[in-house]
Amino acid sequence: MLKGFKEFIMRGNVVDLAVAVIIGAAFGQIVHSLVVDVITPILGVFGGAPDFSSIKLGPVGIGQFTNAVVNFLIVAAVIYFLVIVPINTAKKRLIKQEKAAPAPVPEPSEEVKLLRGILEQLKSNPR
């Protein structure tokens, strides 16, 4: 029973997933700090601090939900414009560089050279 658990834990995809979650959490802190400490104050200069927590629709307080939606849109925009767009641009450049450099033609094997020689002799022999 413990052997099976050990095998499950030590599978490559479980370890990869754990690493991805840890890196994702660390990256989430970076994005959160960027949004809270940089982007939100910049938006506050132009239109005041975006706080909708006091908005109510009758007895239903939708302000916190509105704050969450605005925060999500800001985070999504930051991730898109500061992470996704530069990565896609770098990938396109890398693909262009790979396509621009022609792949070297491998040297034919000895068998191929021998067969080509035989073919040339057969072509040159008049019958």
N, CA, C and O atoms as CSV, one atom per row, in Angstrom:
chain,resi,resn,atom,element,x,y,z
A,1,MET,N,N,0.830,-1.184,0.000
A,1,MET,CA,C,0.000,0.000,0.000
A,1,MET,C,C,0.880,1.255,0.000
A,1,MET,O,O,0.638,2.172,-0.784
A,2,LEU,N,N,1.896,1.309,0.867
A,2,LEU,CA,C,2.782,2.462,0.887
A,2,LEU,C,C,3.646,2.521,-0.361
A,2,LEU,O,O,4.019,3.604,-0.811
A,3,LYS,N,N,3.968,1.349,-0.928
A,3,LYS,CA,C,4.767,1.325,-2.146
A,3,LYS,C,C,3.989,1.979,-3.296
A,3,LYS,O,O,4.536,2.769,-4.065
A,4,GLY,N,N,2.717,1.635,-3.391
A,4,GLY,CA,C,1.871,2.235,-4.431
A,4,GLY,C,C,1.752,3.740,-4.251
A,4,GLY,O,O,1.782,4.485,-5.231
A,5,PHE,N,N,1.617,4.196,-3.003
A,5,PHE,CA,C,1.534,5.629,-2.726
A,5,PHE,C,C,2.833,6.324,-3.125
A,5,PHE,O,O,2.815,7.404,-3.716
A,6,LYS,N,N,3.964,5.689,-2.793
A,6,LYS,CA,C,5.264,6.255,-3.155
A,6,LYS,C,C,5.400,6.360,-4.670
A,6,LYS,O,O,5.890,7.370,-5.176
A,7,GLU,N,N,4.974,5.333,-5.399
A,7,GLU,CA,C,5.034,5.363,-6.863
A,7,GLU,C,C,4.152,6.464,-7.419
A,7,GLU,O,O,4.522,7.139,-8.380
A,8,PHE,N,N,2.974,6.648,-6.810
A,8,PHE,CA,C,2.063,7.697,-7.258
A,8,PHE,C,C,2.678,9.085,-7.050
A,8,PHE,O,O,2.629,9.937,-7.937
A,9,ILE,N,N,3.250,9.294,-5.881
A,9,ILE,CA,C,3.832,10.594,-5.562
A,9,ILE,C,C,5.044,10.881,-6.436
A,9,ILE,O,O,5.268,12.029,-6.820
A,10,MET,N,N,5.817,9.873,-6.750
A,10,MET,CA,C,7.057,10.077,-7.492
A,10,MET,C,C,6.868,10.071,-9.005
A,10,MET,O,O,7.848,10.176,-9.742
A,11,ARG,N,N,5.645,9.953,-9.479
A,11,ARG,CA,C,5.408,10.039,-10.918
A,11,ARG,C,C,5.826,11.411,-11.399
A,11,ARG,O,O,5.725,12.396,-10.667
A,12,GLY,N,N,6.289,11.469,-12.619
A,12,GLY,CA,C,6.765,12.744,-13.164
A,12,GLY,C,C,5.688,13.795,-13.239
A,12,GLY,O,O,5.943,14.959,-12.931
A,13,ASN,N,N,4.477,13.413,-13.644
A,13,ASN,CA,C,3.443,14.421,-13.812
A,13,ASN,C,C,2.970,14.977,-12.474
A,13,ASN,O,O,2.545,16.132,-12.419
A,14,VAL,N,N,3.027,14.203,-11.398
A,14,VAL,CA,C,2.645,14.715,-10.085
A,14,VAL,C,C,3.672,15.747,-9.622
A,14,VAL,O,O,3.309,16.802,-9.102
A,15,VAL,N,N,4.935,15.444,-9.809
A,15,VAL,CA,C,5.987,16.375,-9.414
A,15,VAL,C,C,5.914,17.635,-10.283
A,15,VAL,O,O,6.061,18.745,-9.771
A,16,ASP,N,N,5.692,17.473,-11.583
A,16,ASP,CA,C,5.554,18.626,-12.478
A,16,ASP,C,C,4.390,19.508,-12.051
A,16,ASP,O,O,4.498,20.734,-12.045
A,17,LEU,N,N,3.283,18.878,-11.697
A,17,LEU,CA,C,2.118,19.640,-11.256
A,17,LEU,C,C,2.417,20.395,-9.970
A,17,LEU,O,O,2.012,21.549,-9.827
A,18,ALA,N,N,3.107,19.774,-9.046
A,18,ALA,CA,C,3.456,20.442,-7.788
A,18,ALA,C,C,4.349,21.653,-8.053
A,18,ALA,O,O,4.142,22.719,-7.474
A,19,VAL,N,N,5.329,21.488,-8.920
A,19,VAL,CA,C,6.218,22.600,-9.264
A,19,VAL,C,C,5.414,23.715,-9.933
A,19,VAL,O,O,5.626,24.891,-9.638
A,20,ALA,N,N,4.497,23.358,-10.826
A,20,ALA,CA,C,3.680,24.361,-11.508
A,20,ALA,C,C,2.812,25.139,-10.520
A,20,ALA,O,O,2.654,26.353,-10.657
A,21,VAL,N,N,2.254,24.456,-9.535
A,21,VAL,CA,C,1.421,25.138,-8.535
A,21,VAL,C,C,2.271,26.107,-7.720
A,21,VAL,O,O,1.840,27.230,-7.455
A,22,ILE,N,N,3.458,25.695,-7.323
A,22,ILE,CA,C,4.334,26.563,-6.529
A,22,ILE,C,C,4.764,27.782,-7.343
A,22,ILE,O,O,4.722,28.910,-6.851
A,23,ILE,N,N,5.171,27.553,-8.572
A,23,ILE,CA,C,5.575,28.672,-9.426
A,23,ILE,C,C,4.373,29.573,-9.721
A,23,ILE,O,O,4.507,30.796,-9.755
A,24,GLY,N,N,3.211,28.973,-9.932
A,24,GLY,CA,C,2.004,29.761,-10.170
A,24,GLY,C,C,1.654,30.640,-8.977
A,24,GLY,O,O,1.257,31.792,-9.152
A,25,ALA,N,N,1.796,30.113,-7.778
A,25,ALA,CA,C,1.517,30.905,-6.577
A,25,ALA,C,C,2.499,32.070,-6.467
A,25,ALA,O,O,2.103,33.189,-6.141
A,26,ALA,N,N,3.769,31.810,-6.736
A,26,ALA,CA,C,4.771,32.883,-6.675
A,26,ALA,C,C,4.502,33.924,-7.750
A,26,ALA,O,O,4.609,35.124,-7.495
A,27,PHE,N,N,4.156,33.478,-8.943
A,27,PHE,CA,C,3.848,34.406,-10.030
A,27,PHE,C,C,2.592,35.195,-9.707
A,27,PHE,O,O,2.495,36.373,-10.049
A,28,GLY,N,N,1.623,34.555,-9.048
A,28,GLY,CA,C,0.395,35.246,-8.637
A,28,GLY,C,C,0.692,36.393,-7.688
A,28,GLY,O,O,0.051,37.442,-7.764
A,29,GLN,N,N,1.652,36.208,-6.799
A,29,GLN,CA,C,2.041,37.285,-5.887
A,29,GLN,C,C,2.665,38.446,-6.645
A,29,GLN,O,O,2.433,39.608,-6.311
A,30,ILE,N,N,3.456,38.132,-7.668
A,30,ILE,CA,C,4.071,39.187,-8.472
A,30,ILE,C,C,2.995,39.985,-9.200
A,30,ILE,O,O,3.019,41.215,-9.194
A,31,VAL,N,N,2.055,39.286,-9.825
A,31,VAL,CA,C,0.984,39.961,-10.558
A,31,VAL,C,C,0.116,40.769,-9.603
A,31,VAL,O,O,-0.263,41.899,-9.912
A,32,HIS,N,N,-0.199,40.197,-8.442
A,32,HIS,CA,C,-1.018,40.909,-7.457
A,32,HIS,C,C,-0.321,42.200,-7.022
A,32,HIS,O,O,-0.959,43.250,-6.947
A,33,SER,N,N,0.969,42.132,-6.738
A,33,SER,CA,C,1.714,43.322,-6.337
A,33,SER,C,C,1.745,44.352,-7.459
A,33,SER,O,O,1.605,45.548,-7.205
A,34,LEU,N,N,1.925,43.902,-8.690
A,34,LEU,CA,C,1.936,44.821,-9.824
A,34,LEU,C,C,0.600,45.541,-9.949
A,34,LEU,O,O,0.560,46.751,-10.175
A,35,VAL,N,N,-0.493,44.795,-9.801
A,35,VAL,CA,C,-1.814,45.393,-9.927
A,35,VAL,C,C,-2.094,46.351,-8.769
A,35,VAL,O,O,-2.515,47.487,-8.987
A,36,VAL,N,N,-1.859,45.887,-7.530
A,36,VAL,CA,C,-2.197,46.686,-6.356
A,36,VAL,C,C,-1.265,47.884,-6.186
A,36,VAL,O,O,-1.714,48.985,-5.866
A,37,ASP,N,N,0.036,47.667,-6.400
A,37,ASP,CA,C,1.013,48.710,-6.103
A,37,ASP,C,C,1.347,49.625,-7.278
A,37,ASP,O,O,1.849,50.730,-7.076
A,38,VAL,N,N,1.072,49.176,-8.506
A,38,VAL,CA,C,1.456,49.986,-9.672
A,38,VAL,C,C,0.235,50.391,-10.498
A,38,VAL,O,O,-0.012,51.581,-10.694
A,39,ILE,N,N,-0.522,49.419,-10.978
A,39,ILE,CA,C,-1.609,49.712,-11.917
A,39,ILE,C,C,-2.757,50.454,-11.243
A,39,ILE,O,O,-3.226,51.463,-11.770
A,40,THR,N,N,-3.219,49.977,-10.092
A,40,THR,CA,C,-4.358,50.610,-9.417
A,40,THR,C,C,-4.056,52.064,-9.040
A,40,THR,O,O,-4.914,52.919,-9.257
A,41,PRO,N,N,-2.878,52.388,-8.486
A,41,PRO,CA,C,-2.600,53.806,-8.229
A,41,PRO,C,C,-2.573,54.661,-9.498
A,41,PRO,O,O,-2.990,55.819,-9.481
A,42,ILE,N,N,-2.082,54.086,-10.593
A,42,ILE,CA,C,-2.095,54.837,-11.858
A,42,ILE,C,C,-3.530,55.090,-12.289
A,42,ILE,O,O,-3.859,56.199,-12.709
A,43,LEU,N,N,-4.393,54.079,-12.193
A,43,LEU,CA,C,-5.804,54.279,-12.519
A,43,LEU,C,C,-6.448,55.277,-11.562
A,43,LEU,O,O,-7.316,56.053,-11.961
A,44,GLY,N,N,-6.026,55.256,-10.309
A,44,GLY,CA,C,-6.561,56.183,-9.319
A,44,GLY,C,C,-6.252,57.629,-9.645
A,44,GLY,O,O,-7.046,58.514,-9.327
A,45,VAL,N,N,-5.116,57.887,-10.273
A,45,VAL,CA,C,-4.755,59.249,-10.660
A,45,VAL,C,C,-5.733,59.782,-11.696
A,45,VAL,O,O,-6.097,60.957,-11.661
A,46,PHE,N,N,-6.155,58.934,-12.608
A,46,PHE,CA,C,-7.023,59.379,-13.691
A,46,PHE,C,C,-8.503,59.400,-13.322
A,46,PHE,O,O,-9.242,60.265,-13.792
A,47,GLY,N,N,-8.945,58.465,-12.490
A,47,GLY,CA,C,-10.376,58.412,-12.225
A,47,GLY,C,C,-10.725,58.129,-10.778
A,47,GLY,O,O,-11.855,57.733,-10.492
A,48,GLY,N,N,-9.812,58.315,-9.874
A,48,GLY,CA,C,-10.082,58.003,-8.480
A,48,GLY,C,C,-9.877,56.516,-8.234
A,48,GLY,O,O,-9.811,55.716,-9.166
A,49,ALA,N,N,-9.780,56.170,-6.969
A,49,ALA,CA,C,-9.564,54.765,-6.617
A,49,ALA,C,C,-10.786,53.944,-7.005
A,49,ALA,O,O,-11.903,54.284,-6.615
A,50,PRO,N,N,-10.596,52.867,-7.767
A,50,PRO,CA,C,-11.745,52.059,-8.195
A,50,PRO,C,C,-12.275,51.205,-7.039
A,50,PRO,O,O,-11.807,50.090,-6.812
A,51,ASP,N,N,-13.258,51.745,-6.313
A,51,ASP,CA,C,-13.859,51.011,-5.205
A,51,ASP,C,C,-15.372,51.079,-5.358
A,51,ASP,O,O,-15.973,52.148,-5.249
A,52,PHE,N,N,-15.971,49.937,-5.611
A,52,PHE,CA,C,-17.407,49.868,-5.833
A,52,PHE,C,C,-18.124,49.142,-4.702
A,52,PHE,O,O,-19.270,48.723,-4.863
A,53,SER,N,N,-17.467,48.992,-3.571
A,53,SER,CA,C,-18.018,48.157,-2.495
A,53,SER,C,C,-19.311,48.693,-1.899
A,53,SER,O,O,-20.060,47.931,-1.288
A,54,SER,N,N,-19.589,49.964,-2.057
A,54,SER,CA,C,-20.808,50.522,-1.467
A,54,SER,C,C,-22.012,50.454,-2.398
A,54,SER,O,O,-23.105,50.870,-2.014
A,55,ILE,N,N,-21.839,49.945,-3.597
A,55,ILE,CA,C,-22.955,49.873,-4.547
A,55,ILE,C,C,-23.923,48.785,-4.109
A,55,ILE,O,O,-23.529,47.661,-3.799
A,56,LYS,N,N,-25.228,49.159,-4.092
A,56,LYS,CA,C,-26.277,48.197,-3.745
A,56,LYS,C,C,-27.381,48.290,-4.772
A,56,LYS,O,O,-27.730,49.369,-5.252
A,57,LEU,N,N,-27.913,47.145,-5.091
A,57,LEU,CA,C,-29.065,47.073,-5.979
A,57,LEU,C,C,-30.226,46.618,-5.110
A,57,LEU,O,O,-30.476,45.423,-4.950
A,58,GLY,N,N,-30.929,47.600,-4.552
A,58,GLY,CA,C,-31.952,47.275,-3.561
A,58,GLY,C,C,-31.264,46.740,-2.319
A,58,GLY,O,O,-30.315,47.351,-1.827
A,59,PRO,N,N,-31.728,45.603,-1.802
A,59,PRO,CA,C,-31.087,45.039,-0.608
A,59,PRO,C,C,-29.836,44.208,-0.920
A,59,PRO,O,O,-29.149,43.753,-0.006
A,60,VAL,N,N,-29.543,44.013,-2.204
A,60,VAL,CA,C,-28.415,43.167,-2.613
A,60,VAL,C,C,-27.183,44.039,-2.838
A,60,VAL,O,O,-27.194,44.950,-3.667
A,61,GLY,N,N,-26.134,43.748,-2.096
A,61,GLY,CA,C,-24.884,44.477,-2.262
A,61,GLY,C,C,-24.048,43.854,-3.365
A,61,GLY,O,O,-23.455,42.792,-3.177
A,62,ILE,N,N,-23.999,44.509,-4.505
A,62,ILE,CA,C,-23.231,43.974,-5.635
A,62,ILE,C,C,-21.871,44.647,-5.767
A,62,ILE,O,O,-21.124,44.364,-6.704
A,63,GLY,N,N,-21.552,45.522,-4.847
A,63,GLY,CA,C,-20.298,46.270,-4.926
A,63,GLY,C,C,-19.071,45.389,-4.832
A,63,GLY,O,O,-18.130,45.562,-5.607
A,64,GLN,N,N,-19.057,44.436,-3.889
A,64,GLN,CA,C,-17.899,43.546,-3.752
A,64,GLN,C,C,-17.716,42.696,-5.010
A,64,GLN,O,O,-16.597,42.455,-5.462
A,65,PHE,N,N,-18.859,42.246,-5.567
A,65,PHE,CA,C,-18.784,41.473,-6.810
A,65,PHE,C,C,-18.221,42.341,-7.935
A,65,PHE,O,O,-17.390,41.880,-8.716
A,66,THR,N,N,-18.664,43.577,-8.019
A,66,THR,CA,C,-18.160,44.494,-9.041
A,66,THR,C,C,-16.663,44.727,-8.848
A,66,THR,O,O,-15.911,44.760,-9.821
A,67,ASN,N,N,-16.226,44.889,-7.588
A,67,ASN,CA,C,-14.789,45.028,-7.316
A,67,ASN,C,C,-14.018,43.808,-7.792
A,67,ASN,O,O,-12.946,43.934,-8.383
A,68,ALA,N,N,-14.568,42.621,-7.531
A,68,ALA,CA,C,-13.900,41.390,-7.950
A,68,ALA,C,C,-13.803,41.303,-9.470
A,68,ALA,O,O,-12.775,40.884,-10.002
A,69,VAL,N,N,-14.867,41.697,-10.172
A,69,VAL,CA,C,-14.859,41.661,-11.637
A,69,VAL,C,C,-13.840,42.655,-12.185
A,69,VAL,O,O,-13.073,42.319,-13.087
A,70,VAL,N,N,-13.824,43.868,-11.651
A,70,VAL,CA,C,-12.862,44.882,-12.116
A,70,VAL,C,C,-11.438,44.418,-11.828
A,70,VAL,O,O,-10.552,44.557,-12.671
A,71,ASN,N,N,-11.220,43.864,-10.632
A,71,ASN,CA,C,-9.893,43.361,-10.283
A,71,ASN,C,C,-9.471,42.244,-11.236
A,71,ASN,O,O,-8.326,42.209,-11.685
A,72,PHE,N,N,-10.391,41.337,-11.543
A,72,PHE,CA,C,-10.093,40.251,-12.485
A,72,PHE,C,C,-9.714,40.813,-13.856
A,72,PHE,O,O,-8.748,40.356,-14.467
A,73,LEU,N,N,-10.467,41.796,-14.337
A,73,LEU,CA,C,-10.184,42.367,-15.654
A,73,LEU,C,C,-8.826,43.071,-15.672
A,73,LEU,O,O,-8.102,43.000,-16.665
A,74,ILE,N,N,-8.485,43.746,-14.580
A,74,ILE,CA,C,-7.180,44.401,-14.510
A,74,ILE,C,C,-6.065,43.360,-14.507
A,74,ILE,O,O,-5.080,43.501,-15.232
A,75,VAL,N,N,-6.218,42.311,-13.691
A,75,VAL,CA,C,-5.206,41.250,-13.639
A,75,VAL,C,C,-5.082,40.563,-14.996
A,75,VAL,O,O,-3.971,40.301,-15.457
A,76,ALA,N,N,-6.210,40.270,-15.640
A,76,ALA,CA,C,-6.178,39.622,-16.957
A,76,ALA,C,C,-5.471,40.513,-17.978
A,76,ALA,O,O,-4.688,40.021,-18.791
A,77,ALA,N,N,-5.739,41.813,-17.942
A,77,ALA,CA,C,-5.088,42.727,-18.877
A,77,ALA,C,C,-3.585,42.795,-18.623
A,77,ALA,O,O,-2.791,42.804,-19.564
A,78,VAL,N,N,-3.201,42.841,-17.354
A,78,VAL,CA,C,-1.770,42.882,-17.024
A,78,VAL,C,C,-1.084,41.615,-17.506
A,78,VAL,O,O,-0.019,41.683,-18.119
A,79,ILE,N,N,-1.683,40.460,-17.237
A,79,ILE,CA,C,-1.077,39.198,-17.678
A,79,ILE,C,C,-0.997,39.144,-19.198
A,79,ILE,O,O,0.015,38.723,-19.758
A,80,TYR,N,N,-2.072,39.573,-19.865
A,80,TYR,CA,C,-2.073,39.506,-21.324
A,80,TYR,C,C,-1.005,40.417,-21.929
A,80,TYR,O,O,-0.194,39.980,-22.745
A,81,PHE,N,N,-1.014,41.691,-21.519
A,81,PHE,CA,C,-0.124,42.653,-22.166
A,81,PHE,C,C,1.319,42.566,-21.694
A,81,PHE,O,O,2.226,42.918,-22.448
A,82,LEU,N,N,1.560,42.109,-20.470
A,82,LEU,CA,C,2.935,42.071,-19.968
A,82,LEU,C,C,3.560,40.686,-19.983
A,82,LEU,O,O,4.767,40.552,-19.782
A,83,VAL,N,N,2.744,39.635,-20.223
A,83,VAL,CA,C,3.296,38.278,-20.253
A,83,VAL,C,C,3.011,37.603,-21.592
A,83,VAL,O,O,3.939,37.189,-22.288
A,84,ILE,N,N,1.744,37.492,-21.952
A,84,ILE,CA,C,1.344,36.726,-23.145
A,84,ILE,C,C,1.855,37.365,-24.432
A,84,ILE,O,O,2.449,36.682,-25.267
A,85,VAL,N,N,1.634,38.658,-24.599
A,85,VAL,CA,C,2.057,39.323,-25.842
A,85,VAL,C,C,3.573,39.238,-26.030
A,85,VAL,O,O,4.016,38.882,-27.122
A,86,PRO,N,N,4.401,39.551,-25.006
A,86,PRO,CA,C,5.853,39.400,-25.222
A,86,PRO,C,C,6.291,37.960,-25.499
A,86,PRO,O,O,7.192,37.738,-26.309
A,87,ILE,N,N,5.671,36.987,-24.842
A,87,ILE,CA,C,6.036,35.586,-25.089
A,87,ILE,C,C,5.676,35.189,-26.520
A,87,ILE,O,O,6.471,34.541,-27.200
A,88,ASN,N,N,4.476,35.576,-26.983
A,88,ASN,CA,C,4.081,35.250,-28.361
A,88,ASN,C,C,5.000,35.913,-29.371
A,88,ASN,O,O,5.344,35.310,-30.388
A,89,THR,N,N,5.403,37.159,-29.099
A,89,THR,CA,C,6.328,37.858,-29.992
A,89,THR,C,C,7.675,37.137,-30.038
A,89,THR,O,O,8.254,36.959,-31.109
A,90,ALA,N,N,8.163,36.729,-28.883
A,90,ALA,CA,C,9.441,36.009,-28.832
A,90,ALA,C,C,9.340,34.673,-29.570
A,90,ALA,O,O,10.272,34.285,-30.274
A,91,LYS,N,N,8.214,33.965,-29.415
A,91,LYS,CA,C,8.033,32.695,-30.129
A,91,LYS,C,C,8.036,32.909,-31.636
A,91,LYS,O,O,8.654,32.138,-32.369
A,92,LYS,N,N,7.348,33.954,-32.107
A,92,LYS,CA,C,7.313,34.229,-33.549
A,92,LYS,C,C,8.708,34.524,-34.078
A,92,LYS,O,O,9.076,34.057,-35.156
A,93,ARG,N,N,9.486,35.294,-33.325
A,93,ARG,CA,C,10.857,35.590,-33.747
A,93,ARG,C,C,11.699,34.324,-33.789
A,93,ARG,O,O,12.486,34.128,-34.715
A,94,LEU,N,N,11.538,33.471,-32.794
A,94,LEU,CA,C,12.295,32.224,-32.750
A,94,LEU,C,C,11.933,31.322,-33.925
A,94,LEU,O,O,12.811,30.712,-34.537
A,95,ILE,N,N,10.642,31.237,-34.241
A,95,ILE,CA,C,10.203,30.411,-35.371
A,95,ILE,C,C,10.754,30.975,-36.677
A,95,ILE,O,O,11.182,30.214,-37.544
A,96,LYS,N,N,10.749,32.312,-36.829
A,96,LYS,CA,C,11.298,32.919,-38.036
A,96,LYS,C,C,12.788,32.608,-38.164
A,96,LYS,O,O,13.272,32.329,-39.261
A,97,GLN,N,N,13.517,32.656,-37.045
A,97,GLN,CA,C,14.945,32.360,-37.083
A,97,GLN,C,C,15.190,30.909,-37.452
A,97,GLN,O,O,16.118,30.605,-38.201
A,98,GLU,N,N,14.359,30.004,-36.930
A,98,GLU,CA,C,14.516,28.586,-37.247
A,98,GLU,C,C,14.213,28.322,-38.713
A,98,GLU,O,O,14.886,27.510,-39.350
A,99,LYS,N,N,13.196,29.007,-39.260
A,99,LYS,CA,C,12.857,28.815,-40.667
A,99,LYS,C,C,13.901,29.449,-41.572
A,99,LYS,O,O,14.156,28.943,-42.665
A,100,ALA,N,N,14.505,30.541,-41.139
A,100,ALA,CA,C,15.497,31.234,-41.961
A,100,ALA,C,C,16.779,30.420,-42.099
A,100,ALA,O,O,17.412,30.434,-43.154
A,101,ALA,N,N,17.158,29.726,-41.062
A,101,ALA,CA,C,18.372,28.910,-41.113
A,101,ALA,C,C,18.028,27.558,-41.729
A,101,ALA,O,O,17.319,26.759,-41.116
A,102,PRO,N,N,18.531,27.296,-42.946
A,102,PRO,CA,C,18.207,26.011,-43.566
A,102,PRO,C,C,18.869,24.854,-42.815
A,102,PRO,O,O,19.992,24.958,-42.321
A,103,ALA,N,N,18.147,23.787,-42.755
A,103,ALA,CA,C,18.677,22.600,-42.076
A,103,ALA,C,C,19.801,22.017,-42.924
A,103,ALA,O,O,19.664,21.923,-44.144
A,104,PRO,N,N,20.890,21.631,-42.310
A,104,PRO,CA,C,21.998,21.063,-43.094
A,104,PRO,C,C,21.588,19.736,-43.717
A,104,PRO,O,O,20.910,18.916,-43.098
A,105,VAL,N,N,22.021,19.550,-44.960
A,105,VAL,CA,C,21.720,18.309,-45.661
A,105,VAL,C,C,22.696,17.251,-45.173
A,105,VAL,O,O,23.909,17.448,-45.251
A,106,PRO,N,N,22.193,16.145,-44.676
A,106,PRO,CA,C,23.105,15.125,-44.155
A,106,PRO,C,C,23.884,14.452,-45.295
A,106,PRO,O,O,23.393,14.330,-46.417
A,107,GLU,N,N,25.070,14.034,-44.986
A,107,GLU,CA,C,25.927,13.327,-45.946
A,107,GLU,C,C,25.297,11.960,-46.238
A,107,GLU,O,O,24.922,11.242,-45.311
A,108,PRO,N,N,25.178,11.596,-47.532
A,108,PRO,CA,C,24.578,10.295,-47.840
A,108,PRO,C,C,25.447,9.147,-47.316
A,108,PRO,O,O,26.668,9.265,-47.220
A,109,SER,N,N,24.794,8.054,-46.986
A,109,SER,CA,C,25.515,6.888,-46.467
A,109,SER,C,C,26.342,6.242,-47.583
A,109,SER,O,O,26.180,6.557,-48.762
A,110,GLU,N,N,27.213,5.350,-47.186
A,110,GLU,CA,C,28.079,4.664,-48.150
A,110,GLU,C,C,27.256,3.837,-49.137
A,110,GLU,O,O,27.590,3.743,-50.318
A,111,GLU,N,N,26.181,3.245,-48.636
A,111,GLU,CA,C,25.330,2.447,-49.524
A,111,GLU,C,C,24.709,3.311,-50.609
A,111,GLU,O,O,24.650,2.917,-51.774
A,112,VAL,N,N,24.246,4.496,-50.217
A,112,VAL,CA,C,23.630,5.404,-51.185
A,112,VAL,C,C,24.672,5.846,-52.210
A,112,VAL,O,O,24.384,5.897,-53.406
A,113,LYS,N,N,25.883,6.167,-51.748
A,113,LYS,CA,C,26.945,6.560,-52.674
A,113,LYS,C,C,27.260,5.435,-53.650
A,113,LYS,O,O,27.446,5.678,-54.842
A,114,LEU,N,N,27.319,4.217,-53.154
A,114,LEU,CA,C,27.606,3.068,-53.996
A,114,LEU,C,C,26.497,2.856,-55.027
A,114,LEU,O,O,26.773,2.622,-56.204
A,115,LEU,N,N,25.242,2.938,-54.581
A,115,LEU,CA,C,24.119,2.765,-55.505
A,115,LEU,C,C,24.088,3.865,-56.557
A,115,LEU,O,O,23.772,3.599,-57.717
A,116,ARG,N,N,24.410,5.091,-56.170
A,116,ARG,CA,C,24.462,6.179,-57.154
A,116,ARG,C,C,25.565,5.919,-58.185
A,116,ARG,O,O,25.376,6.186,-59.372
A,117,GLY,N,N,26.700,5.407,-57.746
A,117,GLY,CA,C,27.787,5.077,-58.665
A,117,GLY,C,C,27.364,3.993,-59.643
A,117,GLY,O,O,27.652,4.083,-60.836
A,118,ILE,N,N,26.685,2.972,-59.145
A,118,ILE,CA,C,26.204,1.898,-60.021
A,118,ILE,C,C,25.193,2.441,-61.013
A,118,ILE,O,O,25.212,2.065,-62.185
A,119,LEU,N,N,24.314,3.317,-60.559
A,119,LEU,CA,C,23.311,3.905,-61.446
A,119,LEU,C,C,23.976,4.715,-62.550
A,119,LEU,O,O,23.557,4.646,-63.706
A,120,GLU,N,N,24.991,5.470,-62.214
A,120,GLU,CA,C,25.704,6.258,-63.218
A,120,GLU,C,C,26.380,5.342,-64.242
A,120,GLU,O,O,26.373,5.638,-65.437
A,121,GLN,N,N,26.963,4.234,-63.779
A,121,GLN,CA,C,27.603,3.297,-64.715
A,121,GLN,C,C,26.561,2.671,-65.623
A,121,GLN,O,O,26.806,2.510,-66.819
A,122,LEU,N,N,25.419,2.318,-65.092
A,122,LEU,CA,C,24.362,1.719,-65.921
A,122,LEU,C,C,23.850,2.714,-66.943
A,122,LEU,O,O,23.556,2.335,-68.076
A,123,LYS,N,N,23.736,3.989,-66.565
A,123,LYS,CA,C,23.269,5.000,-67.492
A,123,LYS,C,C,24.276,5.249,-68.608
A,123,LYS,O,O,23.888,5.525,-69.743
A,124,SER,N,N,25.578,5.154,-68.290
A,124,SER,CA,C,26.617,5.418,-69.276
A,124,SER,C,C,26.905,4.229,-70.178
A,124,SER,O,O,27.534,4.410,-71.221
A,125,ASN,N,N,26.472,3.006,-69.824
A,125,ASN,CA,C,26.673,1.821,-70.664
A,125,ASN,C,C,25.636,1.786,-71.774
A,125,ASN,O,O,24.446,1.611,-71.512
A,126,PRO,N,N,26.092,1.955,-73.037
A,126,PRO,CA,C,25.115,1.854,-74.145
A,126,PRO,C,C,24.829,0.387,-74.465
A,126,PRO,O,O,25.756,-0.423,-74.461
A,127,ARG,N,N,23.653,0.043,-74.725
A,127,ARG,CA,C,23.309,-1.331,-75.079
A,127,ARG,C,C,22.903,-1.416,-76.497
A,127,ARG,O,O,22.575,-2.500,-76.981
